Amino acid sequence: MKIVTALLLALASGAVFADCKPVVGGFEARVVPAGTGHCPATAPFCTAGRVWGGIQGTYEFVMSGSESSALLGGLPTIFFFAGRSTVTLKGGDIVRGTDTGSIDFALGGFASLITFDGGGQARLRGDFDEAQGATSGDYLGTLCQ
């Protein structure tokens, strides 16, 4: 009975029939100082930029927190982070998601996974240049709307 109930709830929400598509592309962004634009004064780190390819538009990331991987026996320069990403598509629609990943502040590499609120995920990998306050990379995944 629980399986039938779960299936009926999924059908009623439209989740089973979501329009999902594979997405591949690139991104670039600049660091946004806390307290400016859409970056809250309490945010430890924010970026804003653009995305192209399967997802096209502008992009904002607001970190909610981070922890050094050294706490788990990792390197002290690598941090695990979580936050929220918002993409405003060229047509005006807004896509939001939870962003989790890791960044190496010494070498500048990072990887993250955005789980979109409407369904789907995108894996990001890229480079962070702290001196330039810029990041760039690519993404691969699925977006459901």
The first five atom37 places (N, CA, C, CB, O) and aatype in JSON, in Angstrom:
{
  "aatype": [12, 11, 9, 19, 16, 0, 10, 10, 10, 0, 10, 0, 15, 7, 0, 19, 13, 0, 3, 4, 11, 14, 19, 19, 7, 7, 13, 6, 0, 1, 19, 19, 14, 0, 7, 16, 7, 8, 4, 14, 0, 16, 0, 14, 13, 4, 16, 0, 7, 1, 19, 17, 7, 7, 9, 5, 7, 16, 18, 6, 13, 19, 12, 15, 7, 15, 6, 15, 15, 0, 10, 10, 7, 7, 10, 14, 16, 9, 13, 13, 13, 0, 7, 1, 15, 16, 19, 16, 10, 11, 7, 7, 3, 9, 19, 1, 7, 16, 3, 16, 7, 15, 9, 3, 13, 0, 10, 7, 7, 13, 0, 15, 10, 9, 16, 13, 3, 7, 7, 7, 5, 0, 1, 10, 1, 7, 3, 13, 3, 6, 0, 5, 7, 0, 16, 15, 7, 3, 18, 10, 7, 16, 10, 4, 5],
  "atom_mask": [
    [1, 1, 1, 1, 1],
    [1, 1, 1, 1, 1],
    [1, 1, 1, 1, 1],
    [1, 1, 1, 1, 1],
    [1, 1, 1, 1, 1],
    [1, 1, 1, 1, 1],
    [1, 1, 1, 1, 1],
    [1, 1, 1, 1, 1],
    [1, 1, 1, 1, 1],
    [1, 1, 1, 1, 1],
    [1, 1, 1, 1, 1],
    [1, 1, 1, 1, 1],
    [1, 1, 1, 1, 1],
    [1, 1, 1, 0, 1],
    [1, 1, 1, 1, 1],
    [1, 1, 1, 1, 1],
    [1, 1, 1, 1, 1],
    [1, 1, 1, 1, 1],
    [1, 1, 1, 1, 1],
    [1, 1, 1, 1, 1],
    [1, 1, 1, 1, 1],
    [1, 1, 1, 1, 1],
    [1, 1, 1, 1, 1],
    [1, 1, 1, 1, 1],
    [1, 1, 1, 0, 1],
    [1, 1, 1, 0, 1],
    [1, 1, 1, 1, 1],
    [1, 1, 1, 1, 1],
    [1, 1, 1, 1, 1],
    [1, 1, 1, 1, 1],
    [1, 1, 1, 1, 1],
    [1, 1, 1, 1, 1],
    [1, 1, 1, 1, 1],
    [1, 1, 1, 1, 1],
    [1, 1, 1, 0, 1],
    [1, 1, 1, 1, 1],
    [1, 1, 1, 0, 1],
    [1, 1, 1, 1, 1],
    [1, 1, 1, 1, 1],
    [1, 1, 1, 1, 1],
    [1, 1, 1, 1, 1],
    [1, 1, 1, 1, 1],
    [1, 1, 1, 1, 1],
    [1, 1, 1, 1, 1],
    [1, 1, 1, 1, 1],
    [1, 1, 1, 1, 1],
    [1, 1, 1, 1, 1],
    [1, 1, 1, 1, 1],
    [1, 1, 1, 0, 1],
    [1, 1, 1, 1, 1],
    [1, 1, 1, 1, 1],
    [1, 1, 1, 1, 1],
    [1, 1, 1, 0, 1],
    [1, 1, 1, 0, 1],
    [1, 1, 1, 1, 1],
    [1, 1, 1, 1, 1],
    [1, 1, 1, 0, 1],
    [1, 1, 1, 1, 1],
    [1, 1, 1, 1, 1],
    [1, 1, 1, 1, 1],
    [1, 1, 1, 1, 1],
    [1, 1, 1, 1, 1],
    [1, 1, 1, 1, 1],
    [1, 1, 1, 1, 1],
    [1, 1, 1, 0, 1],
    [1, 1, 1, 1, 1],
    [1, 1, 1, 1, 1],
    [1, 1, 1, 1, 1],
    [1, 1, 1, 1, 1],
    [1, 1, 1, 1, 1],
    [1, 1, 1, 1, 1],
    [1, 1, 1, 1, 1],
    [1, 1, 1, 0, 1],
    [1, 1, 1, 0, 1],
    [1, 1, 1, 1, 1],
    [1, 1, 1, 1, 1],
    [1, 1, 1, 1, 1],
    [1, 1, 1, 1, 1],
    [1, 1, 1, 1, 1],
    [1, 1, 1, 1, 1],
    [1, 1, 1, 1, 1],
    [1, 1, 1, 1, 1],
    [1, 1, 1, 0, 1],
    [1, 1, 1, 1, 1],
    [1, 1, 1, 1, 1],
    [1, 1, 1, 1, 1],
    [1, 1, 1, 1, 1],
    [1, 1, 1, 1, 1],
    [1, 1, 1, 1, 1],
    [1, 1, 1, 1, 1],
    [1, 1, 1, 0, 1],
    [1, 1, 1, 0, 1],
    [1, 1, 1, 1, 1],
    [1, 1, 1, 1, 1],
    [1, 1, 1, 1, 1],
    [1, 1, 1, 1, 1],
    [1, 1, 1, 0, 1],
    [1, 1, 1, 1, 1],
    [1, 1, 1, 1, 1],
    [1, 1, 1, 1, 1],
    [1, 1, 1, 0, 1],
    [1, 1, 1, 1, 1],
    [1, 1, 1, 1, 1],
    [1, 1, 1, 1, 1],
    [1, 1, 1, 1, 1],
    [1, 1, 1, 1, 1],
    [1, 1, 1, 1, 1],
    [1, 1, 1, 0, 1],
    [1, 1, 1, 0, 1],
    [1, 1, 1, 1, 1],
    [1, 1, 1, 1, 1],
    [1, 1, 1, 1, 1],
    [1, 1, 1, 1, 1],
    [1, 1, 1, 1, 1],
    [1, 1, 1, 1, 1],
    [1, 1, 1, 1, 1],
    [1, 1, 1, 1, 1],
    [1, 1, 1, 0, 1],
    [1, 1, 1, 0, 1],
    [1, 1, 1, 0, 1],
    [1, 1, 1, 1, 1],
    [1, 1, 1, 1, 1],
    [1, 1, 1, 1, 1],
    [1, 1, 1, 1, 1],
    [1, 1, 1, 1, 1],
    [1, 1, 1, 0, 1],
    [1, 1, 1, 1, 1],
    [1, 1, 1, 1, 1],
    [1, 1, 1, 1, 1],
    [1, 1, 1, 1, 1],
    [1, 1, 1, 1, 1],
    [1, 1, 1, 1, 1],
    [1, 1, 1, 0, 1],
    [1, 1, 1, 1, 1],
    [1, 1, 1, 1, 1],
    [1, 1, 1, 1, 1],
    [1, 1, 1, 0, 1],
    [1, 1, 1, 1, 1],
    [1, 1, 1, 1, 1],
    [1, 1, 1, 1, 1],
    [1, 1, 1, 0, 1],
    [1, 1, 1, 1, 1],
    [1, 1, 1, 1, 1],
    [1, 1, 1, 1, 1],
    [1, 1, 1, 1, 1]
  ],
  "atom_positions": [
    [[0.82, -1.19, 0.0], [0.0, 0.0, 0.0], [0.86, 1.25, 0.0], [-0.93, 0.0, 1.2], [0.5, 2.25, -0.62]],
    [[2.02, 1.22, 0.7], [2.9, 2.38, 0.76], [3.45, 2.72, -0.62], [4.04, 2.13, 1.73], [3.59, 3.9, -0.96]],
    [[3.76, 1.71, -1.42], [4.29, 1.94, -2.76], [3.23, 2.6, -3.63], [4.76, 0.63, -3.4], [3.54, 3.53, -4.39]],
    [[1.99, 2.14, -3.54], [0.9, 2.73, -4.32], [0.69, 4.18, -3.91], [-0.41, 1.92, -4.14], [0.51, 5.05, -4.77]],
    [[0.7, 4.46, -2.63], [0.53, 5.83, -2.14], [1.65, 6.73, -2.65], [0.49, 5.85, -0.61], [1.4, 7.84, -3.1]],
    [[2.9, 6.25, -2.58], [4.04, 7.03, -3.06], [3.92, 7.3, -4.56], [5.36, 6.31, -2.77], [4.21, 8.41, -5.01]],
    [[3.49, 6.3, -5.33], [3.33, 6.48, -6.77], [2.23, 7.5, -7.07], [3.0, 5.14, -7.43], [2.4, 8.34, -7.95]],
    [[1.13, 7.42, -6.36], [0.04, 8.37, -6.57], [0.47, 9.79, -6.22], [-1.18, 7.98, -5.74], [0.11, 10.74, -6.92]],
    [[1.23, 9.95, -5.14], [1.73, 11.28, -4.78], [2.68, 11.81, -5.84], [2.43, 11.23, -3.42], [2.63, 12.99, -6.19]],
    [[3.54, 10.96, -6.37], [4.48, 11.38, -7.41], [3.73, 11.78, -8.68], [5.48, 10.27, -7.72], [4.07, 12.77, -9.32]],
    [[2.71, 11.0, -9.05], [1.92, 11.33, -10.23], [1.17, 12.65, -10.05], [0.93, 10.21, -10.54], [1.1, 13.46, -10.97]],
    [[0.62, 12.85, -8.86], [-0.13, 14.07, -8.59], [0.77, 15.3, -8.62], [-0.83, 13.97, -7.24], [0.34, 16.38, -9.03]],
    [[2.03, 15.14, -8.19], [2.95, 16.28, -8.17], [3.54, 16.57, -9.54], [4.05, 16.03, -7.18], [4.12, 17.64, -9.75]],
    [[3.41, 15.63, -10.46], [3.98, 15.82, -11.79], [5.43, 15.42, -11.86], [0.0, 0.0, 0.0], [6.04, 15.55, -12.92]],
    [[6.02, 14.94, -10.75], [7.44, 14.61, -10.72], [7.8, 13.52, -11.73], [7.84, 14.18, -9.33], [8.88, 13.56, -12.32]],
    [[6.91, 12.55, -11.92], [7.19, 11.46, -12.84], [7.22, 11.96, -14.28], [6.15, 10.35, -12.68], [7.95, 11.41, -15.11]],
    [[6.45, 13.0, -14.59], [6.33, 13.49, -15.94], [7.14, 14.76, -16.18], [4.9, 13.74, -16.27], [6.91, 15.46, -17.16]],
    [[8.08, 15.07, -15.29], [8.9, 16.27, -15.45], [9.65, 16.2, -16.77], [9.9, 16.43, -14.26], [10.05, 15.12, -17.22]],
    [[9.82, 17.35, -17.39], [10.55, 17.45, -18.64], [12.03, 17.57, -18.31], [10.05, 18.66, -19.49], [12.5, 18.65, -17.94]],
    [[12.77, 16.48, -18.44], [14.19, 16.46, -18.11], [15.03, 16.4, -19.37], [14.51, 15.28, -17.18], [14.66, 15.73, -20.34]],
    [[16.15, 17.1, -19.36], [17.04, 17.09, -20.52], [18.49, 17.06, -20.06], [16.78, 18.31, -21.42], [18.83, 17.63, -19.02]],
    [[19.34, 16.4, -20.84], [20.77, 16.43, -20.5], [21.33, 17.83, -20.78], [21.55, 15.36, -21.3], [20.92, 18.49, -21.74]],
    [[22.26, 18.27, -19.95], [22.87, 19.59, -20.11], [24.38, 19.47, -19.99], [22.31, 20.59, -19.07], [24.9, 18.77, -19.12]],
    [[25.08, 20.17, -20.87], [26.53, 20.22, -20.88], [26.91, 21.65, -21.24], [27.16, 19.18, -21.89], [26.3, 22.25, -22.12]],
    [[27.91, 22.19, -20.58], [28.33, 23.55, -20.93], [29.44, 24.07, -20.05], [0.0, 0.0, 0.0], [30.15, 23.3, -19.39]],
    [[29.56, 25.38, -20.04], [30.61, 26.04, -19.28], [30.08, 27.19, -18.45], [0.0, 0.0, 0.0], [28.93, 27.6, -18.6]],
    [[30.93, 27.7, -17.59], [30.55, 28.83, -16.74], [31.78, 29.64, -16.4], [29.84, 28.35, -15.45], [32.91, 29.15, -16.47]],
    [[31.55, 30.88, -16.04], [32.58, 31.75, -15.49], [31.91, 32.7, -14.52], [33.35, 32.51, -16.61], [30.76, 33.11, -14.73]],
    [[32.63, 33.05, -13.47], [32.05, 33.93, -12.45], [33.16, 34.69, -11.74], [31.21, 33.12, -11.43], [34.34, 34.34, -11.81]],
    [[32.74, 35.73, -11.06], [33.64, 36.56, -10.25], [33.16, 36.53, -8.8], [33.71, 38.02, -10.8], [31.97, 36.35, -8.54]],
    [[34.07, 36.7, -7.89], [33.72, 36.77, -6.47], [32.93, 38.05, -6.23], [35.01, 36.73, -5.56], [33.27, 39.12, -6.74]],
    [[31.86, 37.92, -5.45], [31.03, 39.06, -5.07], [31.27, 39.31, -3.58], [29.5, 38.8, -5.38], [31.08, 38.4, -2.77]],
    [[31.67, 40.52, -3.19], [31.89, 40.79, -1.77], [30.6, 40.66, -0.95], [32.47, 42.21, -1.6], [29.52, 41.02, -1.41]],
    [[30.74, 40.13, 0.25], [29.59, 39.99, 1.14], [28.94, 41.36, 1.35], [30.01, 39.38, 2.5], [29.62, 42.37, 1.54]],
    [[27.62, 41.36, 1.32], [26.86, 42.6, 1.53], [26.6, 43.39, 0.27], [0.0, 0.0, 0.0], [26.04, 44.49, 0.34]],
    [[26.99, 42.86, -0.9], [26.71, 43.55, -2.17], [25.89, 42.64, -3.08], [28.02, 43.97, -2.87], [25.98, 41.42, -3.0]],
    [[25.09, 43.26, -3.95], [24.26, 42.48, -4.87], [23.36, 41.53, -4.11], [0.0, 0.0, 0.0], [22.69, 41.92, -3.15]],
    [[23.33, 40.27, -4.54], [22.52, 39.24, -3.89], [23.3, 38.47, -2.84], [21.95, 38.29, -4.92], [22.84, 37.43, -2.36]],
    [[24.48, 38.95, -2.48], [25.33, 38.27, -1.5], [25.06, 38.86, -0.11], [26.84, 38.4, -1.87], [25.41, 40.01, 0.15]],
    [[24.43, 38.08, 0.78], [24.15, 38.59, 2.12], [25.43, 38.96, 2.87], [23.36, 37.56, 2.93], [26.49, 38.39, 2.61]],
    [[25.33, 39.9, 3.77], [26.49, 40.33, 4.56], [27.07, 39.19, 5.38], [26.09, 41.49, 5.48], [28.26, 39.22, 5.72]],
    [[26.26, 38.19, 5.72], [26.71, 37.08, 6.55], [27.28, 35.92, 5.74], [25.56, 36.59, 7.4], [27.79, 34.96, 6.33]],
    [[27.22, 35.98, 4.42], [27.7, 34.87, 3.58], [29.23, 34.8, 3.6], [27.2, 35.03, 2.14], [29.89, 35.83, 3.47]],
    [[29.79, 33.6, 3.77], [31.24, 33.48, 3.77], [31.87, 33.65, 2.38], [31.62, 32.14, 4.33], [33.06, 33.97, 2.28]],
    [[31.08, 33.42, 1.31], [31.64, 33.46, -0.04], [30.5, 33.49, -1.05], [32.58, 32.24, -0.3], [29.53, 32.75, -0.9]],
    [[30.61, 34.33, -2.07], [29.6, 34.41, -3.14], [30.28, 34.63, -4.48], [28.58, 35.55, -2.86], [31.36, 35.22, -4.55]],
    [[29.64, 34.15, -5.54], [30.1, 34.43, -6.89], [28.9, 34.76, -7.76], [30.88, 33.22, -7.47], [27.76, 34.42, -7.43]],
    [[29.16, 35.44, -8.88], [28.12, 35.74, -9.87], [28.77, 35.75, -11.24], [27.41, 37.11, -9.57], [29.91, 36.2, -11.39]],
    [[28.05, 35.23, -12.23], [28.61, 35.18, -13.57], [27.6, 34.71, -14.59], [0.0, 0.0, 0.0], [26.42, 35.05, -14.53]],
    [[28.09, 33.92, -15.54], [27.22, 33.44, -16.61], [27.47, 31.97, -16.89], [27.44, 34.27, -17.89], [28.53, 31.43, -16.59]],
    [[26.46, 31.33, -17.48], [26.55, 29.93, -17.92], [26.13, 29.86, -19.37], [25.66, 29.0, -17.04], [25.32, 30.66, -19.84]],
    [[26.69, 28.91, -20.08], [26.33, 28.71, -21.49], [26.3, 27.22, -21.8], [27.33, 29.46, -22.44], [26.79, 26.41, -21.02]],
    [[25.74, 26.89, -22.94], [25.59, 25.48, -23.33], [24.15, 25.06, -23.12], [0.0, 0.0, 0.0], [23.22, 25.76, -23.52]],
    [[23.95, 23.9, -22.48], [22.61, 23.38, -22.23], [21.8, 24.23, -21.28], [0.0, 0.0, 0.0], [20.57, 24.24, -21.35]],
    [[22.47, 24.96, -20.4], [21.84, 25.95, -19.52], [22.46, 27.29, -19.89], [22.05, 25.6, -17.97], [23.68, 27.44, -19.88]],
    [[21.62, 28.27, -20.23], [22.13, 29.57, -20.66], [21.5, 30.67, -19.84], [21.87, 29.8, -22.16], [20.27, 30.74, -19.7]],
    [[22.33, 31.54, -19.29], [21.82, 32.65, -18.51], [22.86, 33.18, -17.54], [0.0, 0.0, 0.0], [24.06, 33.03, -17.75]],
    [[22.38, 33.81, -16.47], [23.27, 34.32, -15.43], [23.19, 33.41, -14.21], [22.89, 35.79, -15.05], [22.22, 32.68, -14.02]],
    [[24.24, 33.47, -13.41], [24.42, 32.51, -12.33], [24.87, 33.22, -11.07], [25.43, 31.42, -12.73], [25.7, 34.13, -11.13]],
    [[24.33, 32.81, -9.93], [24.76, 33.32, -8.63], [24.9, 32.15, -7.66], [23.76, 34.38, -8.08], [24.08, 31.24, -7.65]],
    [[25.95, 32.21, -6.86], [26.17, 31.2, -5.83], [26.39, 31.9, -4.5], [27.39, 30.28, -6.18], [27.16, 32.86, -4.42]],
    [[25.69, 31.43, -3.46], [25.86, 31.95, -2.1], [26.21, 30.77, -1.2], [24.55, 32.7, -1.6], [25.41, 29.86, -0.99]],
    [[27.43, 30.81, -0.67], [27.88, 29.74, 0.23], [27.21, 29.94, 1.59], [29.43, 29.74, 0.37], [27.14, 31.05, 2.11]],
    [[26.73, 28.85, 2.16], [26.13, 28.93, 3.5], [27.11, 28.51, 4.58], [24.9, 28.06, 3.57], [26.96, 28.89, 5.74]],
    [[28.13, 27.73, 4.2], [29.12, 27.33, 5.17], [30.19, 26.45, 4.58], [0.0, 0.0, 0.0], [30.04, 25.94, 3.46]],
    [[31.29, 26.25, 5.32], [32.37, 25.38, 4.86], [33.11, 24.82, 6.07], [33.35, 26.16, 3.93], [33.05, 25.37, 7.16]],
    [[33.8, 23.71, 5.84], [34.62, 23.06, 6.88], [35.9, 22.57, 6.24], [33.84, 21.87, 7.56], [35.89, 22.09, 5.11]],
    [[36.99, 22.7, 6.95], [38.27, 22.21, 6.46], [38.25, 20.68, 6.41], [39.43, 22.71, 7.36], [37.76, 20.02, 7.33]],
    [[38.79, 20.13, 5.34], [38.87, 18.67, 5.24], [39.87, 18.11, 6.25], [39.27, 18.25, 3.81], [39.88, 16.91, 6.51]],
    [[40.72, 18.98, 6.82], [41.67, 18.53, 7.84], [40.95, 17.92, 9.04], [42.55, 19.69, 8.29], [41.51, 17.07, 9.74]],
    [[39.71, 18.37, 9.29], [38.93, 17.8, 10.39], [38.63, 16.32, 10.19], [37.62, 18.57, 10.56], [38.32, 15.6, 11.14]],
    [[38.72, 15.87, 8.93], [38.46, 14.47, 8.6], [39.73, 13.74, 8.18], [37.42, 14.36, 7.49], [39.67, 12.64, 7.63]],
    [[40.88, 14.36, 8.44], [42.14, 13.75, 8.07], [42.63, 14.18, 6.69], [0.0, 0.0, 0.0], [43.62, 13.64, 6.19]],
    [[41.95, 15.14, 6.07], [42.34, 15.63, 4.76], [43.35, 16.75, 4.84], [0.0, 0.0, 0.0], [43.96, 16.99, 5.89]],
    [[43.52, 17.44, 3.73], [44.48, 18.54, 3.65], [43.88, 19.82, 4.22], [44.91, 18.77, 2.21], [42.69, 20.07, 4.05]],
    [[44.68, 20.63, 4.89], [44.16, 21.86, 5.5], [43.75, 22.93, 4.49], [45.19, 22.43, 6.43], [43.04, 23.86, 4.85]],
    [[44.19, 22.82, 3.24], [43.83, 23.82, 2.22], [42.54, 23.48, 1.49], [44.95, 23.95, 1.21], [42.0, 24.31, 0.76]],
    [[42.03, 22.25, 1.68], [40.81, 21.83, 1.0], [39.63, 21.97, 1.95], [40.93, 20.35, 0.49], [39.67, 21.51, 3.09]],
    [[38.58, 22.62, 1.46], [37.37, 22.85, 2.26], [36.17, 22.23, 1.58], [37.14, 24.35, 2.49], [36.03, 22.3, 0.35]],
    [[35.3, 21.62, 2.37], [34.0, 21.16, 1.9], [33.02, 22.31, 2.11], [33.53, 19.85, 2.65], [33.1, 23.01, 3.12]],
    [[32.11, 22.51, 1.16], [31.19, 23.64, 1.29], [29.78, 23.23, 0.88], [31.66, 24.81, 0.43], [29.55, 22.21, 0.25]],
    [[28.83, 24.08, 1.28], [27.43, 23.94, 0.86], [26.89, 25.34, 0.63], [26.57, 23.17, 1.93], [27.38, 26.31, 1.21]],
    [[25.89, 25.44, -0.22], [25.28, 26.73, -0.5], [24.12, 26.58, -1.47], [0.0, 0.0, 0.0], [23.64, 25.48, -1.73]],
    [[23.7, 27.71, -2.0], [22.58, 27.74, -2.94], [23.03, 28.4, -4.23], [21.35, 28.48, -2.34], [23.72, 29.42, -4.22]],
    [[22.62, 27.81, -5.34], [22.88, 28.37, -6.67], [21.56, 28.8, -7.29], [23.61, 27.35, -7.58], [20.54, 28.12, -7.14]],
    [[21.59, 29.92, -7.98], [20.42, 30.45, -8.68], [20.84, 30.78, -10.11], [19.82, 31.71, -7.95], [21.81, 31.51, -10.32]],
    [[20.1, 30.25, -11.08], [20.36, 30.54, -12.48], [19.13, 31.23, -13.05], [20.72, 29.24, -13.29], [18.02, 30.69, -12.97]],
    [[19.32, 32.4, -13.62], [18.25, 33.09, -14.32], [18.45, 32.8, -15.8], [18.24, 34.64, -14.03], [19.39, 33.3, -16.42]],
    [[17.56, 32.0, -16.36], [17.68, 31.58, -17.75], [17.41, 32.73, -18.71], [16.74, 30.42, -18.05], [16.77, 33.72, -18.34]],
    [[17.89, 32.6, -19.92], [17.72, 33.66, -20.93], [16.25, 34.06, -21.11], [18.3, 33.2, -22.27], [15.96, 35.23, -21.35]],
    [[15.34, 33.11, -20.99], [13.92, 33.38, -21.14], [13.27, 33.99, -19.9], [0.0, 0.0, 0.0], [12.1, 34.35, -19.94]],
    [[14.03, 34.12, -18.81], [13.5, 34.72, -17.59], [13.15, 33.74, -16.48], [0.0, 0.0, 0.0], [12.99, 34.15, -15.33]],
    [[13.04, 32.44, -16.8], [12.76, 31.45, -15.77], [13.94, 31.38, -14.8], [12.49, 30.05, -16.39], [15.08, 31.67, -15.17]],
    [[13.65, 31.01, -13.55], [14.69, 30.89, -12.54], [14.79, 29.44, -12.08], [14.4, 31.83, -11.33], [13.78, 28.8, -11.79]],
    [[16.02, 28.94, -12.04], [16.31, 27.58, -11.59], [17.19, 27.7, -10.36], [17.0, 26.73, -12.72], [18.21, 28.39, -10.38]],
    [[16.78, 27.02, -9.28], [17.55, 27.06, -8.04], [17.98, 25.65, -7.65], [16.73, 27.71, -6.9], [17.36, 24.66, -8.03]],
    [[19.06, 25.58, -6.88], [19.52, 24.28, -6.43], [20.45, 24.38, -5.25], [0.0, 0.0, 0.0], [20.98, 25.44, -4.94]],
    [[20.64, 23.25, -4.58], [21.58, 23.13, -3.48], [22.92, 22.69, -4.05], [21.07, 22.12, -2.39], [23.0, 21.72, -4.8]],
    [[23.96, 23.4, -3.7], [25.3, 23.19, -4.24], [26.2, 22.69, -3.12], [25.87, 24.5, -4.87], [26.34, 23.35, -2.1]],
    [[26.82, 21.52, -3.31], [27.74, 20.96, -2.32], [29.02, 20.55, -3.04], [27.1, 19.74, -1.57], [28.98, 20.09, -4.18]],
    [[30.16, 20.73, -2.38], [31.39, 20.35, -3.06], [32.62, 20.58, -2.22], [0.0, 0.0, 0.0], [32.56, 20.69, -0.99]],
    [[33.76, 20.64, -2.92], [35.04, 20.89, -2.26], [35.87, 21.83, -3.12], [35.79, 19.56, -2.0], [35.76, 21.84, -4.35]],
    [[36.72, 22.61, -2.45], [37.6, 23.55, -3.12], [38.96, 23.52, -2.45], [37.0, 24.98, -3.11], [39.06, 23.45, -1.22]],
    [[40.01, 23.56, -3.26], [41.37, 23.62, -2.74], [41.87, 25.05, -2.92], [42.31, 22.59, -3.48], [42.19, 25.46, -4.04]],
    [[41.93, 25.8, -1.84], [42.32, 27.2, -1.92], [43.79, 27.36, -2.27], [42.02, 27.89, -0.62], [44.19, 28.42, -2.75]],
    [[44.63, 26.34, -2.04], [46.05, 26.44, -2.37], [46.28, 26.25, -3.87], [46.86, 25.41, -1.58], [47.05, 27.0, -4.48]],
    [[45.63, 25.26, -4.46], [45.86, 24.94, -5.87], [44.76, 25.45, -6.8], [46.0, 23.45, -6.04], [44.95, 25.49, -8.01]],
    [[43.62, 25.85, -6.23], [42.57, 26.48, -7.03], [41.57, 25.56, -7.69], [0.0, 0.0, 0.0], [40.67, 26.05, -8.38]],
    [[41.67, 24.26, -7.53], [40.7, 23.36, -8.15], [39.47, 23.19, -7.28], [0.0, 0.0, 0.0], [39.54, 23.28, -6.06]],
    [[38.32, 22.94, -7.93], [37.11, 22.63, -7.17], [36.2, 21.7, -7.96], [36.35, 23.93, -6.81], [36.31, 21.57, -9.18]],
    [[35.32, 21.04, -7.24], [34.3, 20.19, -7.83], [33.05, 20.32, -6.96], [34.77, 18.68, -7.93], [33.14, 20.39, -5.74]],
    [[31.88, 20.35, -7.62], [30.64, 20.43, -6.85], [29.51, 19.73, -7.57], [30.26, 21.89, -6.57], [29.61, 19.4, -8.75]],
    [[28.44, 19.53, -6.83], [27.24, 18.9, -7.35], [26.07, 19.81, -7.0], [27.04, 17.45, -6.77], [25.82, 20.08, -5.82]],
    [[25.35, 20.27, -8.02], [24.14, 21.05, -7.79], [22.95, 20.11, -7.95], [24.04, 22.28, -8.77], [22.79, 19.49, -9.01]],
    [[22.12, 20.0, -6.94], [20.88, 19.25, -7.0], [19.77, 20.28, -7.17], [20.67, 18.34, -5.72], [19.46, 21.03, -6.24]],
    [[19.15, 20.29, -8.36], [18.15, 21.3, -8.68], [16.84, 21.04, -7.94], [17.91, 21.34, -10.19], [16.42, 19.89, -7.8]],
    [[16.21, 22.11, -7.48], [14.95, 22.0, -6.75], [13.88, 21.3, -7.58], [14.46, 23.38, -6.33], [13.08, 20.53, -7.04]],
    [[13.84, 21.56, -8.88], [12.82, 20.97, -9.76], [13.19, 19.61, -10.3], [0.0, 0.0, 0.0], [12.42, 19.02, -11.06]],
    [[14.34, 19.1, -9.93], [14.79, 17.79, -10.38], [16.05, 17.88, -11.23], [0.0, 0.0, 0.0], [16.28, 18.87, -11.93]],
    [[16.84, 16.84, -11.15], [18.08, 16.77, -11.9], [19.27, 17.24, -11.09], [0.0, 0.0, 0.0], [19.12, 17.82, -10.01]],
    [[20.45, 16.97, -11.62], [21.7, 17.36, -10.98], [22.71, 17.75, -12.05], [22.25, 16.22, -10.09], [22.62, 17.31, -13.19]],
    [[23.66, 18.59, -11.66], [24.77, 18.93, -12.54], [26.06, 18.85, -11.75], [24.59, 20.35, -13.16], [26.15, 19.35, -10.62]],
    [[27.06, 18.21, -12.34], [28.39, 18.13, -11.76], [29.23, 19.25, -12.36], [29.05, 16.73, -12.02], [29.29, 19.41, -13.58]],
    [[29.86, 20.03, -11.5], [30.72, 21.12, -11.93], [32.15, 20.81, -11.54], [30.26, 22.47, -11.3], [32.42, 20.2, -10.5]],
    [[33.07, 21.23, -12.38], [34.48, 21.17, -12.04], [35.13, 22.4, -12.64], [35.15, 19.84, -12.56], [34.73, 22.88, -13.7]],
    [[36.14, 22.89, -11.96], [36.75, 24.1, -12.48], [37.94, 24.55, -11.69], [0.0, 0.0, 0.0], [38.51, 23.83, -10.87]],
    [[38.3, 25.79, -11.97], [39.46, 26.43, -11.36], [39.01, 27.7, -10.67], [40.55, 26.72, -12.41], [38.12, 28.41, -11.14]],
    [[39.66, 27.98, -9.55], [39.41, 29.22, -8.82], [40.73, 29.96, -8.69], [38.78, 28.94, -7.41], [41.7, 29.43, -8.14]],
    [[40.78, 31.17, -9.2], [41.95, 32.02, -9.11], [41.68, 33.07, -8.03], [42.3, 32.69, -10.49], [41.0, 34.07, -8.29]],
    [[42.2, 32.83, -6.84], [41.91, 33.71, -5.7], [42.45, 35.12, -5.95], [42.52, 33.14, -4.41], [41.8, 36.1, -5.57]],
    [[43.61, 35.24, -6.57], [44.2, 36.56, -6.83], [43.33, 37.38, -7.79], [45.61, 36.41, -7.42], [43.2, 38.59, -7.62]],
    [[42.74, 36.73, -8.77], [41.88, 37.41, -9.74], [40.43, 37.49, -9.27], [41.94, 36.7, -11.08], [39.64, 38.27, -9.81]],
    [[40.09, 36.69, -8.26], [38.71, 36.66, -7.78], [37.77, 36.1, -8.83], [0.0, 0.0, 0.0], [36.63, 36.57, -8.98]],
    [[38.25, 35.1, -9.58], [37.48, 34.55, -10.69], [37.48, 33.03, -10.66], [38.03, 35.05, -12.03], [38.41, 32.4, -10.16]],
    [[36.43, 32.48, -11.2], [36.3, 31.03, -11.32], [35.75, 30.7, -12.7], [35.39, 30.46, -10.21], [35.01, 31.49, -13.28]],
    [[36.11, 29.53, -13.22], [35.59, 29.08, -14.51], [35.68, 27.57, -14.56], [36.38, 29.73, -15.7], [36.46, 26.95, -13.84]],
    [[34.85, 26.99, -15.43], [34.87, 25.55, -15.55], [33.77, 25.04, -16.46], [0.0, 0.0, 0.0], [33.25, 25.76, -17.31]],
    [[33.43, 23.76, -16.26], [32.38, 23.16, -17.08], [31.41, 22.38, -16.2], [33.0, 22.24, -18.15], [31.66, 22.12, -15.02]],
    [[30.28, 22.01, -16.81], [29.27, 21.25, -16.08], [28.68, 20.18, -16.99], [28.15, 22.18, -15.54], [28.74, 20.28, -18.22]],
    [[28.11, 19.15, -16.36], [27.5, 18.04, -17.06], [26.41, 17.49, -16.16], [28.55, 16.93, -17.42], [26.64, 17.25, -14.98]],
    [[25.21, 17.28, -16.71], [24.15, 16.74, -15.87], [22.81, 16.69, -16.56], [0.0, 0.0, 0.0], [22.71, 16.56, -17.78]],
    [[21.77, 16.78, -15.74], [20.39, 16.75, -16.2], [19.61, 17.84, -15.48], [19.74, 15.35, -15.95], [19.77, 18.04, -14.27]],
    [[18.77, 18.55, -16.23], [17.92, 19.59, -15.66], [16.46, 19.23, -15.95], [18.28, 21.0, -16.24], [16.11, 18.96, -17.1]],
    [[15.63, 19.22, -14.92], [14.21, 18.93, -15.06], [13.42, 20.19, -14.74], [13.79, 17.74, -14.13], [13.7, 20.88, -13.76]],
    [[12.44, 20.49, -15.58], [11.61, 21.68, -15.34], [10.15, 21.33, -15.48], [11.97, 22.81, -16.3], [9.29, 22.2, -15.31]]
  ]
}
